[in-house]
Amino acid sequence: MNWKHLLYSLYALLCLSCASGPNRECSQYKNGEFIFKTVLNGDLQESTFKRFGALEIDDYNGKIDSASVKWINDCEYILKSLNPKSMAEKKPLHFKILSTTDSSYTFEYGLLSAENRLIGTAVKLK
């Protein structure tokens, strides 16, 4: 093998390693306490939630709500309100973790059957 072949091989390996996509270590975010940030109607919204096993407890503007959590795979789950107060709250939400860091994850979410998706970030507090 001459140096040109070696150079081309190294270049190909470099290109392949860059194309591997974002980090997705989702299992570390199945349980814990989080702060959630998203932009709705141009405003930054924040809430906190705790997720343990099949239960998630949300605190948004002083209102506490709980939901069941059903994991589809390590990076996707469905939330369903345990005490819906309207028809809209009865509809399950689908979450897909897009990327992770050592302390947060970015995800898309929306109604289970809807095509519209919003993007949010959750930071692990504990």
Stockholm file with secondary structure:
# STOCKHOLM 1.0

chainA/1-126         MNWKHLLYSLYALLCLSCASGPNRECSQYKNGEFIFKTVLNGDLQESTFKRFGALEIDDYNGKIDSASVKWINDCEYILKSLNPKSMAEKKPLHFKILSTTDSSYTFEYGLLSAENRLIGTAVKLK
#=GR chainA/1-126 SS CCHHHHHHHHHHHHHHHHTTCSCCCGGGGSSEEEEEEEEETTEEEEEEEEEETTEEEEEETTEEEEEEEEEEETTEEEEEESSCCSHHHHSCEEEEEEEECSSEEEEEEEETTCSCCEEEEEEECC
#=GC SS_cons         CCHHHHHHHHHHHHHHHHTTCSCCCGGGGSSEEEEEEEEETTEEEEEEEEEETTEEEEEETTEEEEEEEEEEETTEEEEEESSCCSHHHHSCEEEEEEEECSSEEEEEEEETTCSCCEEEEEEECC
//
